[in-house]
Amino acid sequence: MTDGKKKMAPAVAAYLVRTLIRWMLYVAAVFILIRCARAAYTFGYNVFDEHGMVSEENGVDVSVIVRETQSVYEVGKMLREKGLIKDARVFQVQEKLYKGENEIQPGMYVLNTSQNAEKILNILFGVDTEGQPGAENGSETPEADESP
């Protein structure tokens, strides 16, 4: 009987090792799934977040210049660096959601750190020109009038 047990020992050990590895892979997969779900939730929450970076009382005006050659992501990176938004990738998605038939217009803008992404995008689209440079003279966009 001892010979039979000796022959079974490697098979049992191999079975236990396979089972242990399988369970470790399951646990790792669950942790990865939880981490991905948390990241996806945070990204989605930030896309639809209705708050600015700071409260309205603590908002600071920031001047930005959008160039014609800049992509939406580059504009988002610039806005993030100036403390106006949290994430340039989220800004890209927000731009697609709020875009409609609008495009980000090149020009100089005065934005506030208390404004949410929708308000910032409406200003950059030229839809909301209140308080923007060039808006006082009736211009639709914040760019200076071009005279021939």
Phi and psi in radians as a Rosetta constraint file:
Dihedral C 1 N 2 CA 2 C 2 CIRCULARHARMONIC -1.164 0.35
Dihedral N 2 CA 2 C 2 N 3 CIRCULARHARMONIC -0.537 0.35
Dihedral C 2 N 3 CA 3 C 3 CIRCULARHARMONIC -1.159 0.35
Dihedral N 3 CA 3 C 3 N 4 CIRCULARHARMONIC -0.669 0.35
Dihedral C 3 N 4 CA 4 C 4 CIRCULARHARMONIC -1.146 0.35
Dihedral N 4 CA 4 C 4 N 5 CIRCULARHARMONIC -0.682 0.35
Dihedral C 4 N 5 CA 5 C 5 CIRCULARHARMONIC -1.200 0.35
Dihedral N 5 CA 5 C 5 N 6 CIRCULARHARMONIC -0.635 0.35
Dihedral C 5 N 6 CA 6 C 6 CIRCULARHARMONIC -1.152 0.35
Dihedral N 6 CA 6 C 6 N 7 CIRCULARHARMONIC -0.609 0.35
Dihedral C 6 N 7 CA 7 C 7 CIRCULARHARMONIC -1.289 0.35
Dihedral N 7 CA 7 C 7 N 8 CIRCULARHARMONIC -0.525 0.35
Dihedral C 7 N 8 CA 8 C 8 CIRCULARHARMONIC -1.410 0.35
Dihedral N 8 CA 8 C 8 N 9 CIRCULARHARMONIC -0.429 0.35
Dihedral C 8 N 9 CA 9 C 9 CIRCULARHARMONIC -0.998 0.35
Dihedral N 9 CA 9 C 9 N 10 CIRCULARHARMONIC -0.830 0.35
Dihedral C 9 N 10 CA 10 C 10 CIRCULARHARMONIC -1.102 0.35
Dihedral N 10 CA 10 C 10 N 11 CIRCULARHARMONIC -0.629 0.35
Dihedral C 10 N 11 CA 11 C 11 CIRCULARHARMONIC -1.169 0.35
Dihedral N 11 CA 11 C 11 N 12 CIRCULARHARMONIC -0.728 0.35
Dihedral C 11 N 12 CA 12 C 12 CIRCULARHARMONIC -1.165 0.35
Dihedral N 12 CA 12 C 12 N 13 CIRCULARHARMONIC -0.753 0.35
Dihedral C 12 N 13 CA 13 C 13 CIRCULARHARMONIC -1.086 0.35
Dihedral N 13 CA 13 C 13 N 14 CIRCULARHARMONIC -0.767 0.35
Dihedral C 13 N 14 CA 14 C 14 CIRCULARHARMONIC -1.096 0.35
Dihedral N 14 CA 14 C 14 N 15 CIRCULARHARMONIC -0.710 0.35
Dihedral C 14 N 15 CA 15 C 15 CIRCULARHARMONIC -1.087 0.35
Dihedral N 15 CA 15 C 15 N 16 CIRCULARHARMONIC -0.784 0.35
Dihedral C 15 N 16 CA 16 C 16 CIRCULARHARMONIC -1.123 0.35
Dihedral N 16 CA 16 C 16 N 17 CIRCULARHARMONIC -0.708 0.35
Dihedral C 16 N 17 CA 17 C 17 CIRCULARHARMONIC -1.130 0.35
Dihedral N 17 CA 17 C 17 N 18 CIRCULARHARMONIC -0.785 0.35
Dihedral C 17 N 18 CA 18 C 18 CIRCULARHARMONIC -1.060 0.35
Dihedral N 18 CA 18 C 18 N 19 CIRCULARHARMONIC -0.748 0.35
Dihedral C 18 N 19 CA 19 C 19 CIRCULARHARMONIC -1.130 0.35
Dihedral N 19 CA 19 C 19 N 20 CIRCULARHARMONIC -0.758 0.35
Dihedral C 19 N 20 CA 20 C 20 CIRCULARHARMONIC -1.094 0.35
Dihedral N 20 CA 20 C 20 N 21 CIRCULARHARMONIC -0.785 0.35
Dihedral C 20 N 21 CA 21 C 21 CIRCULARHARMONIC -1.095 0.35
Dihedral N 21 CA 21 C 21 N 22 CIRCULARHARMONIC -0.743 0.35
Dihedral C 21 N 22 CA 22 C 22 CIRCULARHARMONIC -1.046 0.35
Dihedral N 22 CA 22 C 22 N 23 CIRCULARHARMONIC -0.796 0.35
Dihedral C 22 N 23 CA 23 C 23 CIRCULARHARMONIC -1.154 0.35
Dihedral N 23 CA 23 C 23 N 24 CIRCULARHARMONIC -0.654 0.35
Dihedral C 23 N 24 CA 24 C 24 CIRCULARHARMONIC -1.113 0.35
Dihedral N 24 CA 24 C 24 N 25 CIRCULARHARMONIC -0.683 0.35
Dihedral C 24 N 25 CA 25 C 25 CIRCULARHARMONIC -1.148 0.35
Dihedral N 25 CA 25 C 25 N 26 CIRCULARHARMONIC -0.682 0.35
Dihedral C 25 N 26 CA 26 C 26 CIRCULARHARMONIC -1.098 0.35
Dihedral N 26 CA 26 C 26 N 27 CIRCULARHARMONIC -0.789 0.35
Dihedral C 26 N 27 CA 27 C 27 CIRCULARHARMONIC -1.117 0.35
Dihedral N 27 CA 27 C 27 N 28 CIRCULARHARMONIC -0.750 0.35
Dihedral C 27 N 28 CA 28 C 28 CIRCULARHARMONIC -1.082 0.35
Dihedral N 28 CA 28 C 28 N 29 CIRCULARHARMONIC -0.731 0.35
Dihedral C 28 N 29 CA 29 C 29 CIRCULARHARMONIC -1.099 0.35
Dihedral N 29 CA 29 C 29 N 30 CIRCULARHARMONIC -0.696 0.35
Dihedral C 29 N 30 CA 30 C 30 CIRCULARHARMONIC -1.137 0.35
Dihedral N 30 CA 30 C 30 N 31 CIRCULARHARMONIC -0.777 0.35
Dihedral C 30 N 31 CA 31 C 31 CIRCULARHARMONIC -1.090 0.35
Dihedral N 31 CA 31 C 31 N 32 CIRCULARHARMONIC -0.728 0.35
Dihedral C 31 N 32 CA 32 C 32 CIRCULARHARMONIC -1.117 0.35
Dihedral N 32 CA 32 C 32 N 33 CIRCULARHARMONIC -0.754 0.35
Dihedral C 32 N 33 CA 33 C 33 CIRCULARHARMONIC -1.073 0.35
Dihedral N 33 CA 33 C 33 N 34 CIRCULARHARMONIC -0.753 0.35
Dihedral C 33 N 34 CA 34 C 34 CIRCULARHARMONIC -1.113 0.35
Dihedral N 34 CA 34 C 34 N 35 CIRCULARHARMONIC -0.762 0.35
Dihedral C 34 N 35 CA 35 C 35 CIRCULARHARMONIC -1.110 0.35
Dihedral N 35 CA 35 C 35 N 36 CIRCULARHARMONIC -0.745 0.35
Dihedral C 35 N 36 CA 36 C 36 CIRCULARHARMONIC -1.152 0.35
Dihedral N 36 CA 36 C 36 N 37 CIRCULARHARMONIC -0.711 0.35
Dihedral C 36 N 37 CA 37 C 37 CIRCULARHARMONIC -1.121 0.35
Dihedral N 37 CA 37 C 37 N 38 CIRCULARHARMONIC -0.715 0.35
Dihedral C 37 N 38 CA 38 C 38 CIRCULARHARMONIC -1.120 0.35
Dihedral N 38 CA 38 C 38 N 39 CIRCULARHARMONIC -0.747 0.35
Dihedral C 38 N 39 CA 39 C 39 CIRCULARHARMONIC -1.137 0.35
Dihedral N 39 CA 39 C 39 N 40 CIRCULARHARMONIC -0.734 0.35
Dihedral C 39 N 40 CA 40 C 40 CIRCULARHARMONIC -1.130 0.35
Dihedral N 40 CA 40 C 40 N 41 CIRCULARHARMONIC -0.723 0.35
Dihedral C 40 N 41 CA 41 C 41 CIRCULARHARMONIC -1.097 0.35
Dihedral N 41 CA 41 C 41 N 42 CIRCULARHARMONIC -0.805 0.35
Dihedral C 41 N 42 CA 42 C 42 CIRCULARHARMONIC -1.081 0.35
Dihedral N 42 CA 42 C 42 N 43 CIRCULARHARMONIC -0.755 0.35
Dihedral C 42 N 43 CA 43 C 43 CIRCULARHARMONIC -1.076 0.35
Dihedral N 43 CA 43 C 43 N 44 CIRCULARHARMONIC -0.852 0.35
Dihedral C 43 N 44 CA 44 C 44 CIRCULARHARMONIC -1.086 0.35
Dihedral N 44 CA 44 C 44 N 45 CIRCULARHARMONIC -0.700 0.35
Dihedral C 44 N 45 CA 45 C 45 CIRCULARHARMONIC -1.075 0.35
Dihedral N 45 CA 45 C 45 N 46 CIRCULARHARMONIC -0.783 0.35
Dihedral C 45 N 46 CA 46 C 46 CIRCULARHARMONIC -1.143 0.35
Dihedral N 46 CA 46 C 46 N 47 CIRCULARHARMONIC -0.558 0.35
Dihedral C 46 N 47 CA 47 C 47 CIRCULARHARMONIC -1.103 0.35
Dihedral N 47 CA 47 C 47 N 48 CIRCULARHARMONIC -0.703 0.35
Dihedral C 47 N 48 CA 48 C 48 CIRCULARHARMONIC -1.799 0.35
Dihedral N 48 CA 48 C 48 N 49 CIRCULARHARMONIC 0.177 0.35
Dihedral C 48 N 49 CA 49 C 49 CIRCULARHARMONIC -1.135 0.35
Dihedral N 49 CA 49 C 49 N 50 CIRCULARHARMONIC 2.294 0.35
Dihedral C 49 N 50 CA 50 C 50 CIRCULARHARMONIC -1.718 0.35
Dihedral N 50 CA 50 C 50 N 51 CIRCULARHARMONIC 0.186 0.35
Dihedral C 50 N 51 CA 51 C 51 CIRCULARHARMONIC -1.869 0.35
Dihedral N 51 CA 51 C 51 N 52 CIRCULARHARMONIC 2.627 0.35
Dihedral C 51 N 52 CA 52 C 52 CIRCULARHARMONIC -1.410 0.35
Dihedral N 52 CA 52 C 52 N 53 CIRCULARHARMONIC -3.075 0.35
Dihedral C 52 N 53 CA 53 C 53 CIRCULARHARMONIC -1.224 0.35
Dihedral N 53 CA 53 C 53 N 54 CIRCULARHARMONIC -0.558 0.35
Dihedral C 53 N 54 CA 54 C 54 CIRCULARHARMONIC -2.359 0.35
Dihedral N 54 CA 54 C 54 N 55 CIRCULARHARMONIC 2.975 0.35
Dihedral C 54 N 55 CA 55 C 55 CIRCULARHARMONIC -1.221 0.35
Dihedral N 55 CA 55 C 55 N 56 CIRCULARHARMONIC 2.851 0.35
Dihedral C 55 N 56 CA 56 C 56 CIRCULARHARMONIC -1.092 0.35
Dihedral N 56 CA 56 C 56 N 57 CIRCULARHARMONIC -0.594 0.35
Dihedral C 56 N 57 CA 57 C 57 CIRCULARHARMONIC -1.192 0.35
Dihedral N 57 CA 57 C 57 N 58 CIRCULARHARMONIC -0.521 0.35
Dihedral C 57 N 58 CA 58 C 58 CIRCULARHARMONIC -1.717 0.35
Dihedral N 58 CA 58 C 58 N 59 CIRCULARHARMONIC 0.097 0.35
Dihedral C 58 N 59 CA 59 C 59 CIRCULARHARMONIC -1.150 0.35
Dihedral N 59 CA 59 C 59 N 60 CIRCULARHARMONIC 2.516 0.35
Dihedral C 59 N 60 CA 60 C 60 CIRCULARHARMONIC -2.168 0.35
Dihedral N 60 CA 60 C 60 N 61 CIRCULARHARMONIC 2.352 0.35
Dihedral C 60 N 61 CA 61 C 61 CIRCULARHARMONIC -1.283 0.35
Dihedral N 61 CA 61 C 61 N 62 CIRCULARHARMONIC 2.394 0.35
Dihedral C 61 N 62 CA 62 C 62 CIRCULARHARMONIC -2.310 0.35
Dihedral N 62 CA 62 C 62 N 63 CIRCULARHARMONIC 2.262 0.35
Dihedral C 62 N 63 CA 63 C 63 CIRCULARHARMONIC -1.546 0.35
Dihedral N 63 CA 63 C 63 N 64 CIRCULARHARMONIC 2.354 0.35
Dihedral C 63 N 64 CA 64 C 64 CIRCULARHARMONIC -2.327 0.35
Dihedral N 64 CA 64 C 64 N 65 CIRCULARHARMONIC 2.618 0.35
Dihedral C 64 N 65 CA 65 C 65 CIRCULARHARMONIC -2.089 0.35
Dihedral N 65 CA 65 C 65 N 66 CIRCULARHARMONIC 2.132 0.35
Dihedral C 65 N 66 CA 66 C 66 CIRCULARHARMONIC -1.769 0.35
Dihedral N 66 CA 66 C 66 N 67 CIRCULARHARMONIC 2.167 0.35
Dihedral C 66 N 67 CA 67 C 67 CIRCULARHARMONIC -1.662 0.35
Dihedral N 67 CA 67 C 67 N 68 CIRCULARHARMONIC 2.680 0.35
Dihedral C 67 N 68 CA 68 C 68 CIRCULARHARMONIC -1.088 0.35
Dihedral N 68 CA 68 C 68 N 69 CIRCULARHARMONIC -0.528 0.35
Dihedral C 68 N 69 CA 69 C 69 CIRCULARHARMONIC -1.452 0.35
Dihedral N 69 CA 69 C 69 N 70 CIRCULARHARMONIC -0.135 0.35
Dihedral C 69 N 70 CA 70 C 70 CIRCULARHARMONIC -1.377 0.35
Dihedral N 70 CA 70 C 70 N 71 CIRCULARHARMONIC 2.423 0.35
Dihedral C 70 N 71 CA 71 C 71 CIRCULARHARMONIC -1.417 0.35
Dihedral N 71 CA 71 C 71 N 72 CIRCULARHARMONIC 2.958 0.35
Dihedral C 71 N 72 CA 72 C 72 CIRCULARHARMONIC -1.069 0.35
Dihedral N 72 CA 72 C 72 N 73 CIRCULARHARMONIC -0.703 0.35
Dihedral C 72 N 73 CA 73 C 73 CIRCULARHARMONIC -1.112 0.35
Dihedral N 73 CA 73 C 73 N 74 CIRCULARHARMONIC -0.724 0.35
Dihedral C 73 N 74 CA 74 C 74 CIRCULARHARMONIC -1.134 0.35
Dihedral N 74 CA 74 C 74 N 75 CIRCULARHARMONIC -0.678 0.35
Dihedral C 74 N 75 CA 75 C 75 CIRCULARHARMONIC -1.110 0.35
Dihedral N 75 CA 75 C 75 N 76 CIRCULARHARMONIC -0.743 0.35
Dihedral C 75 N 76 CA 76 C 76 CIRCULARHARMONIC -1.066 0.35
Dihedral N 76 CA 76 C 76 N 77 CIRCULARHARMONIC -0.729 0.35
Dihedral C 76 N 77 CA 77 C 77 CIRCULARHARMONIC -1.083 0.35
Dihedral N 77 CA 77 C 77 N 78 CIRCULARHARMONIC -0.728 0.35
Dihedral C 77 N 78 CA 78 C 78 CIRCULARHARMONIC -1.107 0.35
Dihedral N 78 CA 78 C 78 N 79 CIRCULARHARMONIC -0.767 0.35
Dihedral C 78 N 79 CA 79 C 79 CIRCULARHARMONIC -1.132 0.35
Dihedral N 79 CA 79 C 79 N 80 CIRCULARHARMONIC -0.645 0.35
Dihedral C 79 N 80 CA 80 C 80 CIRCULARHARMONIC -1.142 0.35
Dihedral N 80 CA 80 C 80 N 81 CIRCULARHARMONIC -0.758 0.35
Dihedral C 80 N 81 CA 81 C 81 CIRCULARHARMONIC -1.096 0.35
Dihedral N 81 CA 81 C 81 N 82 CIRCULARHARMONIC -0.517 0.35
Dihedral C 81 N 82 CA 82 C 82 CIRCULARHARMONIC -1.582 0.35
Dihedral N 82 CA 82 C 82 N 83 CIRCULARHARMONIC 0.058 0.35
Dihedral C 82 N 83 CA 83 C 83 CIRCULARHARMONIC 1.386 0.35
Dihedral N 83 CA 83 C 83 N 84 CIRCULARHARMONIC 0.378 0.35
Dihedral C 83 N 84 CA 84 C 84 CIRCULARHARMONIC -1.632 0.35
Dihedral N 84 CA 84 C 84 N 85 CIRCULARHARMONIC -0.483 0.35
Dihedral C 84 N 85 CA 85 C 85 CIRCULARHARMONIC -2.401 0.35
Dihedral N 85 CA 85 C 85 N 86 CIRCULARHARMONIC 2.912 0.35
Dihedral C 85 N 86 CA 86 C 86 CIRCULARHARMONIC -1.532 0.35
Dihedral N 86 CA 86 C 86 N 87 CIRCULARHARMONIC -0.656 0.35
Dihedral C 86 N 87 CA 87 C 87 CIRCULARHARMONIC -2.581 0.35
Dihedral N 87 CA 87 C 87 N 88 CIRCULARHARMONIC 2.269 0.35
Dihedral C 87 N 88 CA 88 C 88 CIRCULARHARMONIC -1.209 0.35
Dihedral N 88 CA 88 C 88 N 89 CIRCULARHARMONIC -0.617 0.35
Dihedral C 88 N 89 CA 89 C 89 CIRCULARHARMONIC -1.167 0.35
Dihedral N 89 CA 89 C 89 N 90 CIRCULARHARMONIC -0.721 0.35
Dihedral C 89 N 90 CA 90 C 90 CIRCULARHARMONIC -1.075 0.35
Dihedral N 90 CA 90 C 90 N 91 CIRCULARHARMONIC -0.710 0.35
Dihedral C 90 N 91 CA 91 C 91 CIRCULARHARMONIC -1.045 0.35
Dihedral N 91 CA 91 C 91 N 92 CIRCULARHARMONIC -0.689 0.35
Dihedral C 91 N 92 CA 92 C 92 CIRCULARHARMONIC -1.038 0.35
Dihedral N 92 CA 92 C 92 N 93 CIRCULARHARMONIC -0.789 0.35
Dihedral C 92 N 93 CA 93 C 93 CIRCULARHARMONIC -1.161 0.35
Dihedral N 93 CA 93 C 93 N 94 CIRCULARHARMONIC -0.743 0.35
Dihedral C 93 N 94 CA 94 C 94 CIRCULARHARMONIC -1.065 0.35
Dihedral N 94 CA 94 C 94 N 95 CIRCULARHARMONIC -0.700 0.35
Dihedral C 94 N 95 CA 95 C 95 CIRCULARHARMONIC -1.052 0.35
Dihedral N 95 CA 95 C 95 N 96 CIRCULARHARMONIC -0.717 0.35
Dihedral C 95 N 96 CA 96 C 96 CIRCULARHARMONIC -1.173 0.35
Dihedral N 96 CA 96 C 96 N 97 CIRCULARHARMONIC -0.655 0.35
Dihedral C 96 N 97 CA 97 C 97 CIRCULARHARMONIC -1.218 0.35
Dihedral N 97 CA 97 C 97 N 98 CIRCULARHARMONIC -0.740 0.35
Dihedral C 97 N 98 CA 98 C 98 CIRCULARHARMONIC -1.593 0.35
Dihedral N 98 CA 98 C 98 N 99 CIRCULARHARMONIC -0.106 0.35
Dihedral C 98 N 99 CA 99 C 99 CIRCULARHARMONIC -1.022 0.35
Dihedral N 99 CA 99 C 99 N 100 CIRCULARHARMONIC -0.946 0.35
Dihedral C 99 N 100 CA 100 C 100 CIRCULARHARMONIC 1.066 0.35
Dihedral N 100 CA 100 C 100 N 101 CIRCULARHARMONIC -2.133 0.35
Dihedral C 100 N 101 CA 101 C 101 CIRCULARHARMONIC -1.823 0.35
Dihedral N 101 CA 101 C 101 N 102 CIRCULARHARMONIC 0.199 0.35
Dihedral C 101 N 102 CA 102 C 102 CIRCULARHARMONIC -1.596 0.35
Dihedral N 102 CA 102 C 102 N 103 CIRCULARHARMONIC 2.724 0.35
Dihedral C 102 N 103 CA 103 C 103 CIRCULARHARMONIC -2.244 0.35
Dihedral N 103 CA 103 C 103 N 104 CIRCULARHARMONIC 2.633 0.35
Dihedral C 103 N 104 CA 104 C 104 CIRCULARHARMONIC -1.168 0.35
Dihedral N 104 CA 104 C 104 N 105 CIRCULARHARMONIC 2.207 0.35
Dihedral C 104 N 105 CA 105 C 105 CIRCULARHARMONIC -1.647 0.35
Dihedral N 105 CA 105 C 105 N 106 CIRCULARHARMONIC 2.360 0.35
Dihedral C 105 N 106 CA 106 C 106 CIRCULARHARMONIC -1.185 0.35
Dihedral N 106 CA 106 C 106 N 107 CIRCULARHARMONIC 2.605 0.35
Dihedral C 106 N 107 CA 107 C 107 CIRCULARHARMONIC 2.660 0.35
Dihedral N 107 CA 107 C 107 N 108 CIRCULARHARMONIC -3.041 0.35
Dihedral C 107 N 108 CA 108 C 108 CIRCULARHARMONIC -1.795 0.35
Dihedral N 108 CA 108 C 108 N 109 CIRCULARHARMONIC 2.371 0.35
Dihedral C 108 N 109 CA 109 C 109 CIRCULARHARMONIC -2.316 0.35
Dihedral N 109 CA 109 C 109 N 110 CIRCULARHARMONIC 2.666 0.35
Dihedral C 109 N 110 CA 110 C 110 CIRCULARHARMONIC -1.984 0.35
Dihedral N 110 CA 110 C 110 N 111 CIRCULARHARMONIC 1.961 0.35
Dihedral C 110 N 111 CA 111 C 111 CIRCULARHARMONIC -1.974 0.35
Dihedral N 111 CA 111 C 111 N 112 CIRCULARHARMONIC 2.836 0.35
Dihedral C 111 N 112 CA 112 C 112 CIRCULARHARMONIC -2.138 0.35
Dihedral N 112 CA 112 C 112 N 113 CIRCULARHARMONIC 2.499 0.35
Dihedral C 112 N 113 CA 113 C 113 CIRCULARHARMONIC -1.170 0.35
Dihedral N 113 CA 113 C 113 N 114 CIRCULARHARMONIC -0.221 0.35
Dihedral C 113 N 114 CA 114 C 114 CIRCULARHARMONIC -1.548 0.35
Dihedral N 114 CA 114 C 114 N 115 CIRCULARHARMONIC -0.150 0.35
Dihedral C 114 N 115 CA 115 C 115 CIRCULARHARMONIC -1.367 0.35
Dihedral N 115 CA 115 C 115 N 116 CIRCULARHARMONIC 2.462 0.35
Dihedral C 115 N 116 CA 116 C 116 CIRCULARHARMONIC -1.433 0.35
Dihedral N 116 CA 116 C 116 N 117 CIRCULARHARMONIC 3.012 0.35
Dihedral C 116 N 117 CA 117 C 117 CIRCULARHARMONIC -1.078 0.35
Dihedral N 117 CA 117 C 117 N 118 CIRCULARHARMONIC -0.656 0.35
Dihedral C 117 N 118 CA 118 C 118 CIRCULARHARMONIC -1.100 0.35
Dihedral N 118 CA 118 C 118 N 119 CIRCULARHARMONIC -0.756 0.35
Dihedral C 118 N 119 CA 119 C 119 CIRCULARHARMONIC -1.127 0.35
Dihedral N 119 CA 119 C 119 N 120 CIRCULARHARMONIC -0.770 0.35
Dihedral C 119 N 120 CA 120 C 120 CIRCULARHARMONIC -1.063 0.35
Dihedral N 120 CA 120 C 120 N 121 CIRCULARHARMONIC -0.781 0.35
Dihedral C 120 N 121 CA 121 C 121 CIRCULARHARMONIC -1.133 0.35
Dihedral N 121 CA 121 C 121 N 122 CIRCULARHARMONIC -0.698 0.35
Dihedral C 121 N 122 CA 122 C 122 CIRCULARHARMONIC -1.080 0.35
Dihedral N 122 CA 122 C 122 N 123 CIRCULARHARMONIC -0.618 0.35
Dihedral C 122 N 123 CA 123 C 123 CIRCULARHARMONIC -1.196 0.35
Dihedral N 123 CA 123 C 123 N 124 CIRCULARHARMONIC -0.799 0.35
Dihedral C 123 N 124 CA 124 C 124 CIRCULARHARMONIC -1.175 0.35
Dihedral N 124 CA 124 C 124 N 125 CIRCULARHARMONIC -0.489 0.35
Dihedral C 124 N 125 CA 125 C 125 CIRCULARHARMONIC -1.333 0.35
Dihedral N 125 CA 125 C 125 N 126 CIRCULARHARMONIC -0.267 0.35
Dihedral C 125 N 126 CA 126 C 126 CIRCULARHARMONIC 1.506 0.35
Dihedral N 126 CA 126 C 126 N 127 CIRCULARHARMONIC 0.168 0.35
Dihedral C 126 N 127 CA 127 C 127 CIRCULARHARMONIC -1.367 0.35
Dihedral N 127 CA 127 C 127 N 128 CIRCULARHARMONIC -0.735 0.35
Dihedral C 127 N 128 CA 128 C 128 CIRCULARHARMONIC -1.914 0.35
Dihedral N 128 CA 128 C 128 N 129 CIRCULARHARMONIC 1.762 0.35
Dihedral C 128 N 129 CA 129 C 129 CIRCULARHARMONIC -1.828 0.35
Dihedral N 129 CA 129 C 129 N 130 CIRCULARHARMONIC 0.051 0.35
Dihedral C 129 N 130 CA 130 C 130 CIRCULARHARMONIC -1.057 0.35
Dihedral N 130 CA 130 C 130 N 131 CIRCULARHARMONIC 2.183 0.35
Dihedral C 130 N 131 CA 131 C 131 CIRCULARHARMONIC 1.393 0.35
Dihedral N 131 CA 131 C 131 N 132 CIRCULARHARMONIC 0.147 0.35
Dihedral C 131 N 132 CA 132 C 132 CIRCULARHARMONIC -1.671 0.35
Dihedral N 132 CA 132 C 132 N 133 CIRCULARHARMONIC 2.604 0.35
Dihedral C 132 N 133 CA 133 C 133 CIRCULARHARMONIC -1.034 0.35
Dihedral N 133 CA 133 C 133 N 134 CIRCULARHARMONIC 2.330 0.35
Dihedral C 133 N 134 CA 134 C 134 CIRCULARHARMONIC 1.572 0.35
Dihedral N 134 CA 134 C 134 N 135 CIRCULARHARMONIC -0.171 0.35
Dihedral C 134 N 135 CA 135 C 135 CIRCULARHARMONIC -1.381 0.35
Dihedral N 135 CA 135 C 135 N 136 CIRCULARHARMONIC -0.395 0.35
Dihedral C 135 N 136 CA 136 C 136 CIRCULARHARMONIC -1.153 0.35
Dihedral N 136 CA 136 C 136 N 137 CIRCULARHARMONIC -0.514 0.35
Dihedral C 136 N 137 CA 137 C 137 CIRCULARHARMONIC -1.591 0.35
Dihedral N 137 CA 137 C 137 N 138 CIRCULARHARMONIC 0.265 0.35
Dihedral C 137 N 138 CA 138 C 138 CIRCULARHARMONIC 1.498 0.35
Dihedral N 138 CA 138 C 138 N 139 CIRCULARHARMONIC 0.069 0.35
Dihedral C 138 N 139 CA 139 C 139 CIRCULARHARMONIC -1.203 0.35
Dihedral N 139 CA 139 C 139 N 140 CIRCULARHARMONIC 2.458 0.35
Dihedral C 139 N 140 CA 140 C 140 CIRCULARHARMONIC -1.229 0.35
Dihedral N 140 CA 140 C 140 N 141 CIRCULARHARMONIC -0.639 0.35
Dihedral C 140 N 141 CA 141 C 141 CIRCULARHARMONIC -1.910 0.35
Dihedral N 141 CA 141 C 141 N 142 CIRCULARHARMONIC 2.799 0.35
Dihedral C 141 N 142 CA 142 C 142 CIRCULARHARMONIC -1.335 0.35
Dihedral N 142 CA 142 C 142 N 143 CIRCULARHARMONIC 0.116 0.35
Dihedral C 142 N 143 CA 143 C 143 CIRCULARHARMONIC -1.369 0.35
Dihedral N 143 CA 143 C 143 N 144 CIRCULARHARMONIC 2.715 0.35
Dihedral C 143 N 144 CA 144 C 144 CIRCULARHARMONIC -1.205 0.35
Dihedral N 144 CA 144 C 144 N 145 CIRCULARHARMONIC 2.620 0.35
Dihedral C 144 N 145 CA 145 C 145 CIRCULARHARMONIC -1.087 0.35
Dihedral N 145 CA 145 C 145 N 146 CIRCULARHARMONIC 2.448 0.35
Dihedral C 145 N 146 CA 146 C 146 CIRCULARHARMONIC -1.815 0.35
Dihedral N 146 CA 146 C 146 N 147 CIRCULARHARMONIC 1.951 0.35
Dihedral C 146 N 147 CA 147 C 147 CIRCULARHARMONIC -1.728 0.35
Dihedral N 147 CA 147 C 147 N 148 CIRCULARHARMONIC 2.442 0.35
